[in-house]
């Protein structure tokens, strides 16, 4: 190990939180020879495994079958009757899969020699942690507790669900309302619409997915509307009240909607309550996130932090990368030569149709690069020439005119995340549009559009 850790401590590293970042940091540090313990008070695998990425993707798969059943007729398939969706089957099968993954995480920690301690940890001082009445000392303490859903305050806000509860409802909501305009909001609006709910999305802004490419946002808006999601922009919830048979939602415009469930997908905040960090005077930024340096050290160097508590991109792969980088700094033989590079991180939004994106939006590219070329393809996928579906696909490349480097790639369409993962390598590598043009496409695929767009749509 690169640092001379004090032998008088019980542990070289004590991790608070067994989510993606915490588990990766614990296992990697233990592999370097460090003595490591992890405290977790809820579930192994954190948000992603239990109430985030994994169950969300499973439910998204379920919702896509709605379109698949309709599309099948054009290809000659006749179902014996109208397909019926059973919520309990999906929910319970999901529960079984998550339990399996929880077990895998536990075995990974055990196999790495990491001590798992059940309970909510409280930091007593820069080298001491208390869990369930027992005290542990550590040379380094890592805070990796992730985020927690935040619900705005309005009359009846306690009647709203969060993403922590929405996967496990006792009964399927035939009328469903989502409040919010980020990843979670648009994904769950698409999911419940696809599963058969009459679905409403209410967002206070003029268009959802702030920060994404404007054309992508507008295209997604139109496609979601075609699929039947009722979009209410520049609106908010004024109040919710329980009525016979459901919930009455009053919007700020005066409109009243009656639904069976309301999901407040209004963001997550660092889950720092009860950790005792306030008493230690750790520096927070304006958003309530822990400030860290390039070594993931807080204002107290013995206390480290990574993942969603630090205010960076709230994505599981980012937490994993941060964990590896942190371990290299504090427990590796050779520290990293440079800080972790957060540029060109690809991401996907599993709304219907999916969004995949990497690099700069058109708006950001115009600010950062000046002269740019924009290439777009807006088309009806080959599959839908027989399915009869009106769903369209958008693909977009943004090129820095001076260098010919592709600085952004975006897609809205089926399996967009799968496609953009490969394109992300090219964007990360700084390939030019000429390199894209010289690549022979795979025909017939939608993805070949990324290497056949020759004429700029605009400059």
C-alpha positions as CSV (number, residue, x, y, z in Angstrom):
1,X,0.0,0.0,0.0
2,X,1.2,3.5,-0.9
3,X,0.4,5.1,2.5
4,X,1.8,4.3,5.9
5,X,-1.5,3.5,7.6
6,X,-1.5,3.7,11.4
7,X,-1.5,0.1,12.8
8,X,-3.3,1.1,16.0
9,X,-6.6,1.3,14.2
10,X,-9.1,-1.6,13.8
11,X,-9.4,-1.0,10.1
12,X,-7.4,0.6,7.3
13,X,-10.6,1.6,5.6
14,X,-14.2,1.7,7.0
15,X,-16.8,2.2,4.3
16,X,-20.2,3.6,5.1
17,X,-22.7,2.3,2.5
18,X,-22.7,-0.9,0.5
19,X,-23.9,0.5,-2.8
20,X,-22.0,0.2,-6.1
21,X,-19.2,2.7,-5.2
22,X,-18.8,1.5,-1.6
23,X,-18.7,-2.2,-2.5
24,X,-16.2,-1.6,-5.3
25,X,-14.0,0.5,-3.1
26,X,-14.1,-2.1,-0.3
27,X,-13.3,-5.0,-2.5
28,X,-10.5,-3.2,-4.4
29,X,-8.9,-1.9,-1.2
30,X,-9.0,-5.3,0.4
31,X,-7.4,-6.8,-2.7
32,X,-4.5,-4.4,-2.1
33,X,-4.0,-5.8,1.4
34,X,-6.0,-3.3,3.4
35,X,-8.2,-4.3,6.3
36,X,-11.7,-3.2,5.3
37,X,-15.1,-3.1,6.9
38,X,-18.4,-2.0,5.4
39,X,-21.5,-0.8,7.3
40,X,-24.9,-0.9,5.6
41,X,-28.3,-0.3,7.2
42,X,-30.7,-1.1,4.3
43,X,-29.8,-3.4,1.4
44,X,-26.7,-4.6,-0.4
45,X,-26.1,-3.1,-3.8
46,X,-27.5,0.3,-2.9
47,X,-30.0,2.3,-5.0
48,X,-29.0,0.9,-8.4
49,X,-29.6,-2.7,-7.5
50,X,-32.6,-2.3,-5.3
51,X,-34.7,0.7,-6.3
52,X,-32.8,2.1,-9.3
53,X,-31.2,1.0,-12.5
54,X,-31.8,-2.8,-12.2
55,X,-35.5,-2.9,-11.4
56,X,-36.2,0.1,-13.6
57,X,-34.7,-1.7,-16.6
58,X,-36.6,-4.9,-15.8
59,X,-39.9,-2.9,-15.7
60,X,-38.9,-1.1,-18.9
61,X,-38.5,-4.5,-20.6
62,X,-41.9,-5.4,-19.4
63,X,-43.4,-2.2,-20.7
64,X,-41.9,-2.7,-24.2
65,X,-43.9,-5.9,-24.6
66,X,-47.0,-3.7,-25.1
67,X,-45.5,-2.4,-28.4
68,X,-44.1,-5.8,-29.3
69,X,-47.6,-7.4,-29.2
70,X,-49.0,-4.7,-31.4
71,X,-46.0,-4.9,-33.8
72,X,-46.3,-8.6,-34.2
73,X,-49.5,-8.6,-36.2
74,X,-47.8,-7.0,-39.2
75,X,-45.3,-9.8,-39.3
76,X,-48.0,-12.5,-39.4
77,X,-48.3,-13.3,-35.7
78,X,-51.8,-13.7,-34.4
79,X,-52.3,-13.9,-30.6
80,X,-55.2,-16.1,-29.4
81,X,-56.6,-13.1,-27.6
82,X,-55.8,-9.7,-26.1
83,X,-52.7,-9.9,-24.0
84,X,-53.2,-9.3,-20.3
85,X,-50.7,-7.8,-17.9
86,X,-50.3,-9.2,-14.4
87,X,-48.6,-6.7,-12.1
88,X,-48.0,-9.2,-9.3
89,X,-46.0,-11.5,-11.6
90,X,-43.7,-8.8,-12.6
91,X,-43.3,-7.4,-9.1
92,X,-42.6,-10.7,-7.5
93,X,-40.2,-11.9,-10.1
94,X,-38.4,-8.7,-9.7
95,X,-38.2,-9.2,-5.9
96,X,-36.7,-12.6,-6.5
97,X,-34.0,-11.3,-8.9
98,X,-33.1,-8.5,-6.5
99,X,-32.7,-11.0,-3.6
100,X,-30.4,-13.0,-5.8
101,X,-28.3,-9.9,-6.5
102,X,-28.2,-9.0,-2.8
103,X,-26.7,-12.4,-2.2
104,X,-24.1,-12.0,-4.9
105,X,-23.0,-8.7,-3.3
106,X,-22.7,-10.3,0.1
107,X,-20.6,-13.1,-1.3
108,X,-18.4,-10.7,-3.2
109,X,-17.6,-8.9,0.0
110,X,-17.0,-12.1,1.9
111,X,-14.8,-13.5,-0.8
112,X,-12.7,-10.3,-0.7
113,X,-12.2,-10.6,3.0
114,X,-14.3,-7.5,3.8
115,X,-16.2,-7.5,7.1
116,X,-19.9,-6.6,6.6
117,X,-21.6,-4.8,9.5
118,X,-25.3,-4.3,9.5
119,X,-26.5,-1.0,10.8
120,X,-26.5,2.8,10.2
121,X,-23.0,4.1,11.0
122,X,-22.3,7.4,12.8
123,X,-19.0,9.1,12.5
124,X,-17.8,10.1,16.0
125,X,-14.5,11.7,15.1
126,X,-12.1,11.7,12.1
127,X,-11.0,8.1,12.9
128,X,-13.9,6.6,14.8
129,X,-17.3,5.1,13.7
130,X,-20.1,3.8,15.8
131,X,-22.5,1.2,14.5
132,X,-25.3,-0.4,16.6
133,X,-23.5,0.5,19.8
134,X,-20.1,-0.8,18.8
135,X,-17.1,1.5,18.1
136,X,-14.7,1.0,15.3
137,X,-11.5,3.0,14.5
138,X,-10.1,3.4,11.0
139,X,-7.2,5.1,9.3
140,X,-9.6,6.2,6.6
141,X,-13.4,6.5,6.6
142,X,-15.3,6.4,3.3
143,X,-18.8,8.0,3.0
144,X,-20.6,6.3,0.1
145,X,-24.2,6.4,1.2
146,X,-25.7,7.7,-2.0
147,X,-28.9,9.8,-2.3
148,X,-32.4,9.7,-1.0
149,X,-35.6,10.8,-2.8
150,X,-36.7,14.4,-2.1
151,X,-40.4,15.4,-2.3
152,X,-41.4,19.1,-2.4
153,X,-43.7,20.4,0.3
154,X,-47.3,21.0,-0.7
155,X,-50.7,20.0,0.8
156,X,-51.0,16.2,0.6
157,X,-47.4,15.7,-0.4
158,X,-47.2,12.7,2.0
159,X,-49.6,10.9,-0.3
160,X,-47.0,10.8,-3.1
161,X,-44.8,7.8,-3.7
162,X,-41.1,8.0,-4.4
163,X,-38.9,5.7,-6.4
164,X,-38.2,3.7,-3.2
165,X,-41.8,2.5,-3.1
166,X,-43.1,2.5,-6.6
167,X,-41.7,-0.9,-7.6
168,X,-43.6,-2.8,-4.9
169,X,-47.1,-1.5,-5.0
170,X,-49.8,-3.9,-3.8
171,X,-52.0,-3.2,-6.8
172,X,-51.4,-1.8,-10.3
173,X,-52.4,1.9,-10.7
174,X,-54.6,2.1,-13.7
175,X,-54.3,5.9,-13.5
176,X,-50.8,7.1,-12.8
177,X,-49.2,10.6,-12.4
178,X,-45.6,11.5,-12.3
179,X,-44.2,14.8,-11.0
180,X,-40.8,15.8,-12.3
181,X,-38.8,16.2,-15.5
182,X,-35.6,14.2,-15.0
183,X,-34.4,10.7,-15.8
184,X,-36.7,9.0,-13.3
185,X,-39.8,11.0,-14.2
186,X,-39.7,10.3,-18.0
187,X,-38.7,6.7,-17.5
188,X,-41.5,5.9,-15.1
189,X,-44.0,7.8,-17.2
190,X,-43.1,5.6,-20.2
191,X,-43.0,2.4,-18.1
192,X,-46.5,2.8,-16.6
193,X,-47.9,4.0,-19.9
194,X,-46.5,0.9,-21.5
195,X,-47.8,-1.4,-18.8
196,X,-51.3,0.0,-19.4
197,X,-51.9,3.0,-17.1
198,X,-53.5,6.2,-18.1
199,X,-50.4,8.2,-17.5
200,X,-49.8,11.9,-16.8
201,X,-46.4,13.7,-16.5
202,X,-46.4,17.1,-14.8
203,X,-43.3,19.3,-15.0
204,X,-42.9,22.9,-13.9
205,X,-40.5,23.7,-16.8
206,X,-41.3,24.2,-20.5
207,X,-39.6,20.9,-21.5
208,X,-38.2,18.0,-19.6
209,X,-34.6,16.5,-19.4
210,X,-32.9,19.8,-18.8
211,X,-29.2,19.6,-19.8
212,X,-29.8,17.2,-22.6
213,X,-29.6,18.2,-26.3
214,X,-32.6,20.4,-27.2
215,X,-33.5,18.5,-30.3
216,X,-33.3,15.2,-28.4
217,X,-35.7,16.6,-25.8
218,X,-38.2,17.8,-28.3
219,X,-38.1,14.6,-30.3
220,X,-38.6,12.6,-27.1
221,X,-41.5,14.8,-26.1
222,X,-43.2,14.2,-29.4
223,X,-42.6,10.4,-29.4
224,X,-43.9,10.0,-25.8
225,X,-47.0,12.0,-26.7
226,X,-47.7,9.8,-29.7
227,X,-47.4,6.7,-27.4
228,X,-50.1,8.2,-25.2
229,X,-48.4,9.9,-22.3
230,X,-50.3,13.0,-21.3
231,X,-47.7,15.8,-20.9
232,X,-48.4,18.8,-18.7
233,X,-45.6,21.3,-19.0
234,X,-45.2,24.6,-17.1
235,X,-47.5,23.0,-14.5
236,X,-47.0,21.9,-10.9
237,X,-49.0,20.1,-8.2
238,X,-50.8,22.5,-5.9
239,X,-52.3,19.8,-3.7
240,X,-53.2,16.1,-3.4
241,X,-56.1,14.7,-1.4
242,X,-57.5,11.3,-0.9
243,X,-60.9,10.8,-2.5
244,X,-63.2,7.8,-2.9
245,X,-61.4,5.4,-5.3
246,X,-58.1,7.2,-5.6
247,X,-56.3,10.6,-5.3
248,X,-57.4,14.0,-6.5
249,X,-54.5,16.1,-7.8
250,X,-55.0,19.8,-8.1
251,X,-52.6,21.5,-10.6
252,X,-51.5,25.1,-10.4
253,X,-53.5,25.9,-13.5
254,X,-56.7,24.9,-11.7
255,X,-57.0,21.6,-13.6
256,X,-58.0,18.6,-11.5
257,X,-57.0,15.0,-12.2
258,X,-58.1,11.9,-10.5
259,X,-55.5,9.1,-10.3
260,X,-54.6,6.0,-8.4
261,X,-51.0,6.9,-7.6
262,X,-48.7,9.9,-7.7
263,X,-44.9,9.4,-8.1
264,X,-42.8,12.4,-7.0
265,X,-39.7,12.0,-9.2
266,X,-38.3,15.3,-8.1
267,X,-34.7,14.4,-7.5
268,X,-32.5,12.8,-4.8
269,X,-30.4,14.5,-2.2
270,X,-27.3,13.2,-0.3
271,X,-28.4,10.7,2.3
272,X,-26.2,12.3,5.1
273,X,-28.8,12.5,7.9
274,X,-27.7,10.8,11.1
275,X,-24.1,10.3,10.0
276,X,-22.8,12.8,12.5
277,X,-20.9,14.7,9.9
278,X,-22.4,18.1,10.8
279,X,-20.6,18.0,14.2
280,X,-17.3,17.5,12.4
281,X,-17.7,20.6,10.3
282,X,-17.2,18.9,6.9
283,X,-17.6,21.4,4.1
284,X,-20.7,21.2,1.9
285,X,-21.4,22.9,-1.3
286,X,-24.5,25.0,-2.0
287,X,-26.5,21.8,-2.9
288,X,-25.6,20.1,0.3
289,X,-23.1,17.8,-1.3
290,X,-19.7,16.9,0.4
291,X,-16.8,18.8,-1.1
292,X,-13.9,16.6,-2.1
293,X,-10.6,17.1,-3.8
294,X,-9.1,15.0,-6.6
295,X,-8.1,12.3,-4.0
296,X,-11.7,12.2,-2.8
297,X,-10.8,13.7,0.5
298,X,-13.2,15.9,2.3
299,X,-12.1,18.9,4.4
300,X,-11.0,16.3,6.9
301,X,-8.4,14.2,5.0
302,X,-9.1,11.0,6.8
303,X,-12.7,11.1,5.7
304,X,-13.3,10.3,2.1
305,X,-16.4,10.5,0.0
306,X,-17.5,9.4,-3.5
307,X,-20.6,8.8,-5.6
308,X,-23.9,10.6,-5.3
309,X,-23.0,12.4,-2.1
310,X,-20.3,14.5,-3.9
311,X,-22.5,16.2,-6.5
312,X,-20.9,14.7,-9.6
313,X,-22.7,12.7,-12.3
314,X,-25.2,10.5,-10.4
315,X,-24.5,7.4,-12.4
316,X,-23.5,3.9,-11.2
317,X,-20.5,3.6,-13.6
318,X,-19.2,7.0,-12.3
319,X,-19.3,5.7,-8.7
320,X,-17.4,2.6,-9.8
321,X,-14.7,4.6,-11.6
322,X,-14.4,6.9,-8.6
323,X,-14.0,4.0,-6.3
324,X,-11.1,2.6,-8.4
325,X,-9.5,5.9,-8.6
326,X,-9.8,6.5,-4.8
327,X,-8.3,3.2,-4.0
328,X,-5.3,3.8,-6.3
329,X,-4.7,7.1,-4.4
330,X,-4.9,5.8,-0.9
331,X,-4.0,2.1,-1.1
332,X,-2.3,1.5,-4.5
333,X,1.4,1.2,-5.2
334,X,1.3,4.1,-7.6
335,X,-1.2,7.0,-7.4
336,X,-3.0,8.0,-10.6
337,X,-1.1,10.3,-12.9
338,X,-4.1,12.6,-13.4
339,X,-7.5,13.3,-11.8
340,X,-10.5,11.3,-12.9
341,X,-11.7,12.6,-16.3
342,X,-15.4,13.2,-16.3
343,X,-15.6,14.3,-19.9
344,X,-17.6,12.3,-22.5
345,X,-19.4,10.0,-20.1
346,X,-22.1,8.2,-22.0
347,X,-25.6,7.8,-20.5
348,X,-29.0,6.4,-21.4
349,X,-32.5,7.3,-20.4
350,X,-34.9,4.3,-20.6
351,X,-38.0,6.2,-21.6
352,X,-39.9,4.9,-24.6
353,X,-38.2,5.3,-27.1
354,X,-34.8,5.1,-25.3
355,X,-32.3,7.9,-25.3
356,X,-28.5,7.4,-25.6
357,X,-26.1,10.2,-25.5
358,X,-22.4,11.0,-25.2
359,X,-20.4,14.2,-25.4
360,X,-21.7,17.7,-26.0
361,X,-25.2,18.8,-26.8
362,X,-25.6,21.1,-29.9
363,X,-26.1,24.0,-27.6
364,X,-22.9,23.3,-25.5
365,X,-20.9,22.6,-28.6
366,X,-21.8,26.0,-30.1
367,X,-20.6,27.7,-26.9
368,X,-17.4,25.7,-26.5
369,X,-16.3,25.1,-30.1
370,X,-17.7,28.0,-32.0
371,X,-18.1,26.7,-35.5
372,X,-19.7,23.3,-35.7
373,X,-21.4,21.0,-38.2
374,X,-24.5,19.1,-37.2
375,X,-25.6,15.9,-38.9
376,X,-29.0,14.4,-38.2
377,X,-31.1,11.4,-39.4
378,X,-34.8,11.3,-38.5
379,X,-36.4,8.2,-39.9
380,X,-38.9,5.4,-39.5
381,X,-37.0,2.2,-38.6
382,X,-37.1,-0.7,-41.1
383,X,-39.0,-2.8,-38.5
384,X,-41.9,-0.4,-38.5
385,X,-42.5,-0.6,-42.3
386,X,-44.3,-3.9,-41.5
387,X,-45.3,-3.3,-37.9
388,X,-47.4,-0.3,-38.8
389,X,-46.0,1.7,-35.8
390,X,-45.5,5.4,-36.4
391,X,-42.4,5.4,-34.0
392,X,-39.4,7.2,-35.4
393,X,-35.7,7.3,-34.6
394,X,-33.4,10.2,-34.3
395,X,-29.6,10.0,-34.7
396,X,-27.3,13.0,-34.4
397,X,-23.6,13.8,-34.6
398,X,-22.0,17.1,-33.7
399,X,-18.6,18.0,-35.2
400,X,-16.1,20.6,-34.3
401,X,-15.6,22.3,-37.6
402,X,-12.0,23.3,-37.1
403,X,-10.7,19.9,-36.0
404,X,-13.3,17.6,-37.6
405,X,-13.6,15.8,-34.2
406,X,-16.9,14.4,-33.3
407,X,-17.7,16.0,-30.0
408,X,-21.2,14.7,-29.5
409,X,-23.4,11.8,-30.5
410,X,-27.1,11.3,-29.6
411,X,-29.8,8.8,-30.4
412,X,-33.5,8.5,-29.6
413,X,-34.8,5.1,-30.6
414,X,-34.9,1.4,-29.8
415,X,-31.9,0.1,-27.9
416,X,-30.3,3.6,-28.0
417,X,-28.1,2.8,-25.0
418,X,-26.7,-0.3,-26.6
419,X,-25.8,1.6,-29.7
420,X,-24.3,4.7,-28.0
421,X,-22.1,2.5,-25.8
422,X,-20.0,1.6,-28.9
423,X,-20.1,5.2,-30.3
424,X,-18.9,6.5,-26.9
425,X,-15.6,4.8,-27.5
426,X,-15.1,6.7,-30.7
427,X,-16.1,10.0,-29.1
428,X,-13.9,9.4,-26.1
429,X,-11.0,8.6,-28.4
430,X,-11.4,11.9,-30.2
431,X,-12.1,10.3,-33.6
432,X,-12.9,12.6,-36.5
433,X,-16.0,12.7,-38.8
434,X,-13.7,11.5,-41.5
435,X,-13.0,8.4,-39.4
436,X,-16.7,7.8,-39.0
437,X,-17.2,8.2,-42.8
438,X,-14.4,5.7,-43.5
439,X,-16.1,3.1,-41.4
440,X,-18.1,0.5,-43.3
441,X,-21.6,0.2,-41.9
442,X,-23.5,-2.9,-40.9
443,X,-26.5,-3.3,-43.2
444,X,-29.4,-3.3,-42.6
445,X,-29.3,-1.7,-39.2
446,X,-30.3,1.6,-37.8
447,X,-26.9,2.1,-36.3
448,X,-25.3,2.3,-39.7
449,X,-26.7,5.8,-39.9
450,X,-23.9,7.0,-37.7
451,X,-21.4,6.2,-40.4
452,X,-23.5,7.2,-43.4
453,X,-24.6,10.7,-42.6
454,X,-22.5,12.7,-45.2
455,X,-24.2,16.1,-45.6
456,X,-24.5,18.5,-42.6
457,X,-28.1,19.3,-41.6
458,X,-26.9,22.7,-40.4
459,X,-23.8,24.6,-39.3
